[in-house]
Every structure is written in C-alpha cells, then in structure tokens.
Amino acid sequence: MELSVDSLETPALTKAQLADLLFDQIGLNKRESKDMIDAFFDLISSSLIEGSDVKISGFGNFQIRTKAPRPGRNPRTGESIPIQARRVVTFHASHKLKEQIQNEGVKLVV
C-alpha cells in the first residue's frame, strides 16, 4: 500500500482508510467494513480500560502503566503545580515490526 502526502502533516492511516481496505481487498460491504474496524478498536479500548494488556502477534503490545503523582511546573509562569496520578497507555513494537521498519521503510508518493 502506498501513502500519498497531500500536506505537510505526517501521513496517518485512518479508520476510514482501514475500512476501505477491507472493502477493496476482502469484499466486505462498506457498512460491514466500518463496523468491523469499530469493533476491533472498541475491543482493544475496553481491554485496556479493564487493565488488561493487549498483545497483537507480529505487531506489538499495548500496556496500561500507572504514573505516580509528581510535582510539575507551569512553563509559562514557573509556578509549581501538582501533577496527579494517572494511567497511560504505552506501546512496544514487536521485533518483527521493528525489523520490517528497518529493512523496508515506508514508501511515500509525494
């Protein structure tokens, strides 16, 4: 798949583009394609919200990490402000994905 760059922004693969790929390559109708993509991301989101890691073989792992509260600083005023504890999502790419990125790179059409 080739990505075309229409602006100066970093190109992104959107949910709509994924649904179009399912429509084109697998033959699902557009509504089924959109529903399948939405269900996939809803499943990942709900698993992460519950605190479960999500591991996609050959792609990578999504994990929830709890960050402790810490002191922060407003960069504009220099005022100290507390940063509350929070949960964040981290992603670690698999070795296979890292190899593919290093060996092949991304083909862009400008």
N, C-alpha and C positions, 0 to 999 in steps of 0.2 A: 504494500500500500504506500503510495506517495502522498505526502502532505504538501499543500501549497501554502505559501506565506503571502497573505493579502495585505498585511500591515506590519508595523514594526514590533508588534507584540509577539511574545513567544507563542508558537503554534500549540494548540491544545486539541486533544481528541475528546469530543463531547459525547454525552449520552445519545444525542440525536444522530451523530455520525455512527456510533456503535449500532444503533437500531437500524440505520440504513445499510450497514454492512451485513447484518443478519438478514435483512430483506433481500439484498442482492446476492449473497453467497449461499444462503441456506434455503431461501424461498419462503420464509415465513411472511405473512402479510404484515403491513406496516404497524397495525394495531398490536398484533402478537409480538412483534419485534420490540416495540416500545414497552409493552407490559413485561416482557422477559428481562430487559435491561433494568427496568424499575425494580422488579422483584429481586434481581441479583444484588443491587446496591442496598435495597431495604434489608435483605438478609445479612449482609456484611455490617450495616449500621446497627441493626438490632443485636447482633452478636457482640459487637464492641461495647454497646451501651450496657449489656448484661455483664461485661467484664471478661468475656472470652476472647482469646486470641483468634485471629483468622489467618490460616496458612493456605496459600494457593501454590501448589506444587509447580516448580519451574518459574514462578513469578516472584513471590516474596511473602513476608509476614507482616501483618498489621497487629500492633500490640497497644494495649492501654497502659499508660505509665502515670503514676500519681506523683505530682510535683509538690514538694513541701512549701509551706509559706516562707516568704523571704522578704527582706527589706528591698525596696526599689527606690527609684529616683525619677522625678519628672524632669526630662531633659531640657525642657524649655525654661523652667523656673529653678531647677536644682533642689526643689522641695522633696523631702523624704516621704515616700508613701508605701504602705504595706501592700505586698502582692499576696493575695490569698492562695491557699492550697487549691489545686485543680487537677483534673485528669486530662491528659493529652493523648492523641493517637500518634504512634511512631510507625514508620515503615522501614523495613530492612529488605533490600532486594536479594533474591536468591543468587547463588553463584552462577547458575545457568543464565539468568538475566544479565548479570554483570559481564559475563563473557560475551554474550551476544552484542551488548552495547559497545564493548571494547573492540570486537572484531569487525562488526558490520557498520555501526554508527547509524544515523538516521539520514535517509535520503530526502532532501528538500528540493522542491522545484520553486524557483524564485521568479 
